[in-house]
């Protein structure tokens, strides 16, 4: 039986100039907990990103992070990380990366969203959590969280159920896709498998295509 999917916490935050462990960053990692998110196809009301080159846009409206991983990180760093340690909008249980697939369509409250890529983390994760080795560990495990585009706009409340409306395929999980992009898993074949998915985010399609092109050169 598939794990029950559940919203654990919802967060929003606008980017601001902050100092994390003596490093000054313009970031939206420091988000506040809310009872509801109002999501549109271009973004979440009250939310924002620090660097639009690498964050935000219609393919990265909602950032999800699996709650299950917090226990691992808490043990690893011998401290309790506060949600959202990854700057995620939605902390979710029952939806870890290897059980969530590229193209999955979910309804949460009024909103309908589609999972379309994993997350490529940056050093802000290390600075924000004051753990220099955090980024390296996240990259190694592939426990990066993932993004979704919005198909139907609306409000999602913390009490809402998560309903899987459509699973388009069961070969390319978020975990697998992330390992292909971050670590070159399965080489050209892995990149081709990703590129065959219509639902994959445009940025990741370009990355996969680049991998294939480089192999031919």
N, C-alpha and C positions, 0 to 999 in steps of 0.2 A: 504493500500500500504506500502510495506516494506521501511524503511528509506534508503535513498541513502547512499551508502558506499563511503567514500572519504579518501584519504591520506591527513593528515594534516601536518605531519612532519616526516622526516627520520633522524636517528641518529646513529653514531658509536663512539666507544671509546675503547682504550686499558686500561687495569688496571694499576693503579699507586698508589704509597703511598700518601695518602692525609690526611689532618686534617679537620674533620667536627665537629664544636662546641667542639674543644679540644679533640676529639676522633680520634686517628690515625687508619686508615684503609687502606688496600690494596684493592682497589675497581675500577670497571669500570663504576660506576654510572654516573660520570661526562662526558657525551658524547657530541659531537659537531654535529650540524646540517649539513646535506649533501643533495645534490640534487638527489643522486642515491645510491642504495645499490646493491652490487654484492654478491649474496647469493649462497652458496654451501651446499651440504648435511651435511657438517661437521661444517660449521660456516659462518659468514659474513666477507668478506674481510675488514681488518682494525678494526675489533671489537674483543673483548675478555672478559674474566670474571676474577674476583678476586679470587674466591674459586671454583675450579673445582669439589669439592665434592657436591656442591649444585647448581651450575650454569653450563650452557653450555651443550655440547653433542648433538648428532643427534636429540634427542627429544625436545631440547630447543634451536634451532638455532635462531629463531626470537621471540623477546618479543614484544607483542602488548599492548597498553594501550588506552582505550577509552577516546577521547578528552572531551566528555560530563561530565566526572567526575571532570574535573579541576574547573568548576564553583562551585561545591559543596565544594571542598577543599579550594578554594580561600575564599569562604564565611566563612567556618569553622575557618580558621586561620587568617582572616582579612588581607590577603596579596595576591599578585599575585604570584603564583608558576610558575617558568620558566620551559618550556618543555625542556628536559624530566625529570620531577620531580621523575619519577619512574625508570629512567635509561633505558626506553624502546627504542627499535630500530625503532618501527613504532607507531606513534600516529595517531589514526584512528577515524573517525566520522562515526556514523551509525552502529556500531558493539559493542554495550555494551554487557556485559557478559550474560544477560538473553535472548538476542536475537541472540546469537552466540552459535553453538552447537559443542560438541565433535565430531570430524570426518568431519566437514565442510572442503571442498576443494575449495580454491580460486586461481584464477590466477591474479597476479599483474605484469604487464609488461611481461617479459619473464618467470618469476618464477611462479611455482605452489607450493602452500604450503597447509599443513593440520593442522588444530587446534587440539591439542591432550591433552591438560591439562591446568588447571588454573595455577596461580602463587602462590607459598608459599612465602610471603614476609618476609624479615628479618629486623633487627634493623637498617641496613644501611639506609633505607628509612627515619627513624626518624633523624638520624645523618646528612644525606645529606641535608635534608630540614630544619634542625635546629628546629624541632618540636618534643619534647619528646613523645607526645601522638599519633604521626602519625601512627606508626605500629599498635597499639591497635585499632584505628579507622578503618584502612584499613582491618584488620582481621575481625572486627565486621560486616562491611558492605559487605564484599566479593568483593569489587571493587578493585580487585588485578591485573587485566590484565590477560594475558594468553600467552601461547607459541605455536609455530608451528614447525613442521618438514618440511623439504624441499623435495618435490617429484621431481621437475624439477628445475635444477639450472639455474640461469640467473640474469639479471639486472632488478631491479625495480626502476623506476623514480618517482619523486614526482608528476608528472603530470599524471601518469598512472591511469587507471580505476581499480577498484576492482570488479572482476567478480566471482560470486558464480558458480562454475562448478558442484558441487555435495553436496547435503545435505543427509547424510546417515540415519539420524534419527532426530526426533524432540521431544524427551522425555528428554534427558540429556543435558541441556544447560551448558555452562561453569560455570554460577552462581551456578547451582544445584551441579555440580561436586565439585566445590570449597567448598561449604557448607558441603558436605559429608566428604571431606578430612579434612577440618579445624575444623568443629564443630560436626561431627558425625551425620549429618542430616539423619533421617529415619533409623538410626541404621544399623543393618546387612542388611536389605533390600536395603538401599541406597548403601551400599558397593557392594552388589551383582549386582545391576543395573549397576554400573560403570564397574565391572569386566566383564560384558557381552559384553562390547564394544571392538571390535578388535582394533579400532583406538586409544584407550587410551594409553598414554605414559607408558612405562614399569615401571617407578618409581611409578606411581599412581596405576598401577595394583598391584604392590607389597604392597603398602599401604592399598589398599582395601582388598587384600587377608589376610593381617595381622589382619585387623579389624575383618574379618569373623572368622579367626582362634582363635583370642582372645575370641570371644563370645562363642565358643565351649568349651574352656578350663574350 
